[in-house]
């Protein structure tokens, strides 16, 4: 067996009298000492395999924290409404997302998408859920809710089947028939209050992987909703009592575990475990995946169309700003009560202008400025025209494609009728998208007409300015008939803006359809007049109005499956656990137990909780199969935390107490076989807080059964719960200078974050590596210390090394002295 220098120092630190031996070299002496120690004394206890890699005092209390499932990143939400992302190394901040008036300031829950690319968070003051890009801290999507969210869970389906695999490989067939949607212009999207410049690409990437993932949201008054891919509401679950504090949907979609807090008048709040049967989702998994994927495509395209319309409105506002900049000073200096349009009308009809208008045209606008203004307005119109052609029409075509495929699914009644797909509602949605496409095409014609009107207006104004300056007017410009219709009445030059106003009123200047042969033919045809094959045009309404109508019809189409699937979910298990004293209601509840976990290998739900009022030194473990109707042996057991830690030889030699009694502050599942806990010693002991890893193998092997009386709460029959004792060998470490209270872990990345009771002091750990104090020193120091040590007695060596460790601990204490003073206050 080969030992490293650090292990060699540990061996020599124990008092063992080694006789002097006549040897030829230092290497032979070292080998002799090690062999003698190994043969005559037991091996020392291995130090804890946790390494602290970062620590920080935060300015604001933390309300939520969640590790990324794929990277060494942790997201934090604080009381100031900020969303923070930190790296594991040195707890370095990556970005922060400040509170936004369009989203909200009260973050209530966090959840990562299983691929680690999207972070979801809920806001209680505005009742919205926001999807944020983890790379750029950009808001990609948000949707409103009826109730504030108190907890969320984002899971991924791991079931495999030949039908699903074929769908995964063929899902991108739409790319063969549809062109790639163009990105939005950066110059416009940067001015948006929420969305930034390259947002269209990220929105199209919101779909993520084809494999189904579901975001589960829970709140007060029995509010529970499921969102496929984090965007499409796939189920609304009625009948859940109380307020949800924790959720866990199984990876096989067979059941949903919920921890709820039920309040009743005159009684303390009651904590209950509820298991819902979601068998329809599991039985129809291929169909659910196909339907959810299509509806998520549709939701993404609707978001794309909203942003495109926003860019068009901003381009139109540029036209208004160009005109306002020229006319604002004229309006301010004008002494008469006449309107601006009256001034231009007098100039048009009588060829005379007021001194103020003449000063505006000749001194401020000028001939050169008029040409520049005309070019700027023409450019803005061209931008709107390009957005209609490349974005609105392309997005509408993609919407029609995906809705047509959904209609085909709905006609396969054997497969999709149980999920609530209604072909009539989908047909209405297709018709609404068709009407939106017609309105977009109508806008193109209006833009073309408005551009001609503006050119005629500026040509007439140019002629008027030439006459004011008594210059020669070319004969080809001396024609103003284009400013009048056939009846000689005045009309608006600009007609595009009315299409972009988000109002319910009819258009001020609707298009003139007289003489349209196609419309005349439709009105005269009895068969085509009311044909469902033709899309209605809504000629009196704006583009915004038709867009909102289309969104409403599609929303009704999407709601039906959510209602049908929600009604199929039934409550299978309801177990009242214990009550919470009202005196503790003012403390933060976002981190508190119970916590839930899904073991994907054994298809098992786990719940871990404490009952400090009944048994403060016990941790309770509840487990159920994801199939709610399958009984599980040893469904409930307790872990005795009394004397859970075994101390090293050095601790016992120093007089440390080995019978310290601990209680659990927080517990989270590290992986399928390990529980990460924060333990607190009793007030009589001085050991403080401890971070530990509890192996669950021995506890789960308990053969004693617990007979649950359904008429009583668990805390009323806790004495009959089988108890299993645990003694930890090395998987723990003292949390010095910290009143640790909560912990967040990620067993895949093997990391943990500990939070103090004041919610400001955090430490992060790598869980499966040794601490820096136990790493090897440089070779030169090792060689010198080993050589000097051989000339001294081992007892002196132990004293010297002990003093060095003690000094290192003193330096650590000094570094955190200011932070600890804040925490203890």
N, C-alpha and C positions, 0 to 999 in steps of 0.2 A: 504493500500500500504506500503510495506517495503522498506526502503532506506538503502543503504550501507554507510559506513563511508565517502567515497569520495563525495557521493551526499549530505550527511549531511553537510560536510564542504562547499560545493557550496551554499547550502541554507543559511548557517550562514554568508557567505561572503557578502551578501546584507544587507545594513543597515536597520534593523527592530528593533524597540524598544520593548523589551519583558519585561513585568513587573515581579518583583520578586514574586514568588509564594511559599507559605509554603508547601513543599512537603516532603514526607518521605524518598525518595531515589533518587539517581542520575538517575536511569532508568526512573522514572516518570517525572523528569525534562526534560530529553532528548525527551521523547515522547510528552510532552506538547509543546516544542519549534517546533518540526517537524509538529505537527498537526496545530499549529497556522500559520506557514509559508505556508503550503500547502493550507490552506483555504483562505488566504488573498493575496497571490502573485502567478503569473503564474510560471509554471515549467521552469527551465533554459534550454537553448539550449544545446542539446547533442553535445559532442565534436566529432571531426572527427574519423571515425572508421578505421584509418590506423595506423599501428605500424611499425616503422622502425626497421629492424632486422639485418641490415648490411650496411657497407659503406667502400669504399676503393678508394684510388688513385692508378691507374694502370700505369705502366711504359710506355706502348705503347698505342696509340689511338685505340679505338675499331671501327671496320668496320661493324660487324654483331653481332646480339644477338638474341637468340631464347630460349624460355622456353620449357622444356620437357612437353609433354602432360600428363604424368602419375606420375611424381615425382617432388619434389621441387629442380630441377636442372636447371641451365641456361648455355647455351653454348655461348661462345664469340669467335670471330675471330678478330685479331688485325693486324696492319700494318706490323708487323714483320713476318707474316705468321704463327703464332701460333694459335692452336685451344685449348681453355681453357674450362674446365668444373668446375662450382662452385656450392656449395650448397647454399640454401636459408639462413640457420643459419650462421650469422656472415660473410656471403659471403666467406666461406671457400673453397679453391681450392681443387678439387678432383683429377684432373690430367691435364696435358698439353701435347699436341702433337706438337712437334717442326716441322718446315718445313723440307721437305724431298726432296732430289734431284730427287727421282723417282716419286714423286707426283707433287710438285710445291711449290711456296712461296706466291702466290697472291690469297688469299681466297676471293671469290666474293659473296657467298650466303650460307645460312644454312637452313636445314629443318630436323625435327625429323620424324621418322616413327611413325604412330599413336599409336603403342604399347610402344613407348619410349625406345626401346632396341637398335635401330640403329640410328645413326646420319649421315646425308648426307651433304657433303660440296663440292663446286665447286672451281676450281682453274683456274684463267684466263690466267696465263703464259703458262701452259701446256695443257689447254683445256681438262681437265679430271674431272670426278665426282667420289668422293671417298665415300664408305660406311664404317663407323667406328663403332666398338663395343663400346657402351656407358659405359660398365662396366670396360673394360680393356684398353681402348684407343688403340685398335689394328685395323689396316686396314684390312678389310675382303674382299673387292672387289673394283675394280675401272674399269672404262671404258672410252675410249676416245670419244671426240665429234668433230664435224667439226667447231663449233663456241664456243667462251667463253660464259659462263652462267652469266647472270646478276641478275636472280631471280629464286627461286624455291618454290614449294608448294607440300606438301605430304598429301594426303587426303585418307580417308577410306570410302568405299561404305557401306551404312547403309540399303539399300533396302533388304527386306525379301520376300521370295517366297518359295513354296513347293519344286520346282526344285532345288533352291539353297541350301535349308536345307538338301535335300537328298545328294547333292554333298558334302556338308561340312562334313557329317557323313561318307561318303564312300570314301573320298579322299585318305585315307591312305591304300587302298587296295594293293598298290604296295609292302607294307611291308610283305604281305602274300606270295608273289612270289619271292621277291628279298632279298638276305641276306644283313645285315647291313654293310655298307662300313666301313672298318677298318680305324683307325686314322693313320696319318702319323708319321713316327719315329721322336722322339723329337731331336735326335742327329743331324739329317740332317736339319729339318725345322728351327732350331734355327739359322742356318748360313745364312738363306735367308735375303736379304736386306730389304724386306718389311714385309714378313709374319713370325710370331713367332711360338712358339713350338706347341701349341694346336690348330692350325688354322683350321685343317680339320674338327673338330667338329663344330666350329663357322660357317664355310662355309656352312655346311649342315644345320645349323640353320638359315641361311640367309632368308629362305623361310618365316619364321614366321607363323602367323595365316593363315588359309585357306581363310578367308574373304578377298575379293579383296581390295588392296590399290594401289594407283597410285602416282608416283612421277612425277610432271610436271616441266619441265625445260623451261626457256625462255631466249633469248639473243638478240643480234643485228641482223639486216638484216632479221627480221621476223622469227627468229629461235624459234620454239616451238616444243617440243617432250614430249611424255608421256611414262613412264616406269612402267609397271605392277610389283608390289612388289619391285620396285626400281631397277630391274635388266633387265627385258625384254622390249625392245622398242616396244610398242603396237601401236604407231601412230606417224607420222611425219606430222605436220600441215603446209601446204603451204599458202602463201598469206597474212600473218599477216604483216601489215605495221609497219615500225619504229623499235625501240628498246624496248623490254619488261622491265617494271620496277616493275610490280606486277602481280600475277596470282592467280586465285581461281577457281578450278574445283568443281562443285556442287556435293554433296554426292549422288544425284540420277543420276549422269552422263548425265544429259540432256544438260548442257551448260558449257562453260568455259568463265569466265570473265577475261579480260586482260586490264591493263593500259599500254599504249605505248607512247613513245616520238618520234614524227615524225619531221624530220628536212628537210628543203627545203632551197635552195640557196637564200640568202638575207633576210630571215625571221627568227624570233625567233623560237626556238623549240616549237612544239605544243603538248600538253598533250591530249590524246584521251582515251575514254572508248570503248572497243570492246567486244561484246558478240558473241561467236561462238556456233553454233548448233552442239552438239555432240550426236544427237539422236540415231545414229546407236549403240553406246556403251550402251545406256540406253535400247533400244529395244532388243538387243541381250545380255543382261547382263549375263544370265546363260552360254551361249556359250562363251562369252568373258572370263568369270571367269575360265571355264574349260581349254580353250586354253592357257590363260596366265599362269595358274598354271603349265601346262605341259611344256611350253616353259621355264618357270623359273626353273623348275626341270632340264631341259636340260642345261641351262646356268650355274647352280650350278655344275652339273657333269663335264662340260667342265673345269671349274675352278679347280675342284678336280683333274682331269687328268693332268692339267698343273703343279700343285704342286707335284703330284706323279712323273712326268717326271723330275722335278727339283731335287727331292731327288735322283733319279737314276743317274743323271749327277754328283751330288756331291759325290755319292759313287764311281763312276768311277774316278773322279778327285783324290780321296784318293789313288787309285791304282797308278796313275801317280806320285803323290807326294812321295809315298814310293820308287818308282824307281828313281825319280829325286834326292832324298836325298842321295842315294847311288852313283849316277853317276856324280853329279855336281863337286865334288873335283877331280875325275878322269879326267874329260874333261878339267878342269882348269890346271892341272899339265902335261897333255899330250903334248909332244913337236912335235909329228908328225902331218901330215896333214890328216891322215886317220880318218874316222868316227868311232863312237862307234860300229855300227853294223859290220863294216869291221873287227874290232879287234876280235869280237866274232866269225865271220865267219872264220877267219884264225885259231882260236882255234879249231873250229869244224872240218875244213877240214884237217889241217896239224898237229893238236895236239900241236901247238906251240903258245905262247902268248908273247906279249911285256912285258918289265919289269914293265911298268905302270899298265897294266892289271893284272899282277901277284901280284903286290903290293895291288891293289884294292881287289882282291879275298882273298888273304891270310891275309892281315893286317887289312883292313877296314871292309870287308863284313864278313869274317870268316865262318866256317861251322855252328856255332850256329846262327849267324845272318842270314845266308841263310835260315835255317829252319824257323826262325821267320818271315822273309820276305814272304816266301811261304804261311805261315798260314795267315798273314795279307791280302795278295792278295786274297786268297781263301775266306776269310770272306767277303771282299768287293763284290766279285762276287756273293756270296750267298745272300747278302743284295739286290743286284740288281735283282736277280732271284726271291726273295720273293716279292719285290715291283711289279714286272711284274705280278706275279700270283695273289697276294692278292689285288692289287690296280688297275693296268691297266685293267686286265681282268674283275674284278668285276665292275669297272666303265663303261667299254665298254658294258657289259651285261645290266646294268641299262639304258644306253643310248639307246640301241636297244629296250628295253621294252617301254620306254616312246615315242620314235619316232614311234614305231608300233601302240601305242594307238592314237597318233596324226594322223597317216595315216587313222586309222579307223574313226576318226572324219571327216577328209577331204572327205571320201566317203559318209558321210551323207550330201549330197549337200544342202538339204532344210534348214538345220540348220547352216552349217559352210561355205558354199560357199560365202555368203555375206561378210564374214570376210576375204576372200582372201586366205584360205587354199588351197594349190596346191598339189594334191596327187603326181604328177610327181616329184616336187622338194623334197617332203618328202621321196620319194623312192630313190632319189639320195643321200640324207643324210643317209638313212639306209645303202646303199651300201658303202658309205665312212666309216661309223663306222665299217662295216664288214671288209673292207680292213685294217683298223687300228688294229683290233683284230688279223687278220692274221699276220700282221707285228710284233705284240707283241709276238705271238706264235713262229715266226721265230727267234726272238731275244732270246727266251728261248733256242732254239737249239744251237744258236751260243755261248751263255754263257756256255753251257755244253761242247761244243767243245773247247772253249778257256781255260776252267779250266783244261781239259785234256792236252792241249798244254803246259800250264804253268807248270803243274806237270812234264811233260816230260823234259821241259827246265831246271827246277831246278834240276831234277835228273841227267841230263847230266852235268850241272855245278858242281854238287856235286862230280861226278866222276872225272871231270877235276881237281878239287881242291885236291882230294885224290892223284891223280897222281903227282901233283906239290909237294906235301908233301911226295911223295914216300911211301905212305901207301897202304895197300892191298885193292883192289877193289873187292867187292863181285860179283860173276858171274851174278847174277840176275839183277844187275844194269848196266852191260856192254852192253847195247843195245840202240842204238841211232836212230833206223829206224823211230821212231815216229816223228823225226824232219824233215823228208823229205816226199814229196808225191811220187807217183809211178814213176814220171819222174826224181826224184832226184833233183828237184829245191827247192831253199830256199823260205820260205814263212813266213808271219808275224805270230808271236805267239799270239798277242793281236788283236782281231777283233771286240770287243764289242764297243769300242769308236766311230767307224765310224757310228754306228746306232744312237748314241746320239748327234751327231754334227748337229747344226741347219744350214745346208747348202743345196743348191740345186744340188750340184754335185752328180754324181753316186757313189755308194760304191766302195772303192778301192779293196776290196776283197769280192765280192758278194758270196752268198752261191752256192755251186756246186749242181746243180739240175739234173745232168746226172745220169741216172739210176733210177730216180723217176718214178715209175710205174703210179702213179695217173696223173702226168703232161703229161706223154706220152699218156695216155688214153684220156685226154682232147684234146690234139692237134690232135689226129686222129679221134675224134668224131665230125662230122659236126653239130650235134644238140646241143651239150654241149659247143662247142668252144666259141660261142658268147651268151650263155644263160644269161639272166638277173638274174637268180636265184643264180648264182655263183659270189662270190666277187673277184675282181681282186687283185692280190697279190703285184704288184710293187716290184719285186725282186731286182731291181737295185737301189732302193731309201732307204734312212734312215728312222728310226722311226719318227724323228722330221719332216721330209718332209711330210710323210703321215699324221701326226697329224695336221700340218698346212693346208694341203689340206682338211682334214675332217672338221676343223673349218670353212674354207671358204665356203664349201658346206652347212654346217648347217646355217651359217650366211645368205646365200642367201635364205634358207628355211624360216628363221625367218623374213626377210625383207619384204616379199610379203604381209603378213597381215598388217604390219605397213603402207605400201604404200596405200593399199586399204582403210583402216580405215581413214587414213589421208585425202584422196581425198573425202571421204564422208562428212567431216566437212566443213560447210559453214558459212560464216559471216552473222549473223542475225541483229546485231546492231553495229553502229559506230557513236559515239557521240563526236565531238570535244569539249573539255572543256575550256581550256585557254592556254595561251602562257607563257613560262618561259623566263625571260630576260637573255640575253647572259652573263651579268655581274655576274650572280650567278653560272655560269657553273663550276667554280673552287672549289666550295664547295662540300663536300661529298653528294652523291645522294642516298646512299644505304638505308637511313632511311626515306627519304622524302616522303610526301604524294603525291598522294592518296594511301590509303590502302583499301584492299578488305576483305570481310567477307561473309560466307555462313551460313544463318540461316536454319538449317536442319529441324526444326519443321514446318516452313511455306514455305519451298522450295523457299527461296528468296536470291538473291544476293544483297549485300550492298557495297557501295563505299563511303568513306568519304574523303573530300579534302577541301583545302582553296584556296582562290584567293586573296593573300595579296595586290596585285597591284590594285585590284578593291574594295574589301570590307575587310579590315584587321580584323574587329571585327566579322566576320561571319564565321561559319563552315557549309559546304554544305553536304547534305546527299542525295545520289542517290540510288535508289533501283529498281531492276528488278526481275521478276519471273525467276526461273531456266528454265522454259519452255519459250524460247525466243519469242514465238508467242502469249503468253498470256499477255494481257495488265494489267498494274498495276495502281491503283489509287494513286494519290499523289506521283508520281515517283521521284519528286525532291522538296526539301525544304531546307531552310536555318535556322540555329540556331543563334540567336543574343547573342553574348557573352558580350555585354555591361551590366555592373552591374549584372553579373551572380551570384556573391557571396553575400549572406546575412551574416552580421557579428553578432557575439554574443553581449550580453549586455556589457560584460567587454570591448570588443573592442570599442564600441561606447562611453563608459564611458571614455576611455583613449584618445578619440579624433580621432579614426581611421576614415578614409574617407569611406563612404558607396557607393560612386558613382565612384569607380575605374573602368576604362575601360580596358578590357583584349582582347588580340588576342591569337590565337591558335598556339602553336609551333609544337605540334604533337598530333595525335589522333589514338587510336587503339581500336578495339572492345573487350570489356571485356567479354561480353556474348551477348545473343540475345537481351537484353533490355538495355544494359548499354555501354557507351562509356567512356574510360579512356583518359583524355586529360592533356596536360601540357600547362598551360596558362601563358602568360606574360603580366604584367601590362604596361601601356603606360609610356613613358619616364617621364611624369610630375609626376607620382605617384612613391612612394618608396616601394611598397609592394613586388617587385621582382617576383619570379616565384611561381606557384601554381600547385599542383597535385589534380585533381578533377575527380569525377565520374558523368557523365551526364546521367540521365535517359531519354530514348528515347520515352517513352510512350506518353507523351504529344506532342512531335514533330511529331510523326507518326500519331497522331490523327488529324492533320491539314486537314481541308476539302477543302481548296482552291487549285485549280488545276493550274498547270503551262503549258502553251501551248508553246511547244518547236518549234522554227523556224529552220528547218533542214538546211537552207541556211546560218545560222549564228553560230558562236561559242557561247558557254554558257556565256563567260565573256562579250560578246557584247549585251546580253539581260538579264544580271543579275538583273536589276532593277525590272523585272517582277516576280522574284522568290518569292514565299510566304515565309514569315519570321515568325518564332516562337520564342518567348522570353522564357528564362529559368532563374529561381532563385534557387540556391542550398541552402538547409537548413544546412546540416552538412557534406555532403560527399566531403570534400576538406581539404587540409592542405597546409600551407605555406612551401615552400622548402627553408629554411634559409641557408645562406652561400653556395649557389649552383646556378650556371647559368644553370638550367635544360633546356634541349633542346629536348630529345627524350625519349620514353618510350616503354617498351615491357611488355606485360601482359599475364596472363593465368587465365581465369575466372574459369576453372575447379579446379585448385589448389589455386585460390584466392591470387595470388601474382603479384607483379609488380616490374620492374627494371627501374630506371630513370638514364639517361646518360646526362652528362653535354655537353655544347657546344664545349669544347675542346676535347671531346671524351675520357677522361681519368678518370673522377670522376663519380663513380656509387654509387647509393643507392638502396637497396631492401626493399620492404614493404610487410607485410601481410595486405590484404585489408579489411578484415571483422573482425578485432579485435581492441580493444582500445589501445591507446599508453601506454607505460610503465608509463608515468607520471600520468596517470589517474587510475592506478591499486591501489588496496587497500594496505595500509601500514601494517606493523606488528601490531598485536593487542595491544601490550604494548604502542607503540607510539600513536595509535589511542585513546586509553583510556585516556592517559595523556593529549593529546591535547584537547580532548573533555571536559575533566573536567576543564582544565585551561580556556578554552574558555567560559564556562558558567559563570565564575566570572568576565569576561571582557565584554565590549560592543562589539556587532557584528562589528562595524566599525573598531575597533582595530584589530579584527580577520582578516578582509579583508586586512588590511595593512600588517599584519604579513605574511599571506599566499602569498600575492602578491610579497613581498620581496623574499620569498623562491623560487618562480617560476622564478623570474628574475635572481636570482643567478644561478639556474640550467641552464637557457639559456646562461648565461655568460660562464659557464664551457664548454658547447657544442661548443661555438664559439672558445674558446681557443684550444680545441682539434683539430679543423679543420683549424686553422689559417694558418699553413704551406701549407696544401693542397689547400686552397682557394687562397693563393698567387700565386701558380703555375697555377691554373685555370684561374685567372683573367689576368695573363700575356699572 
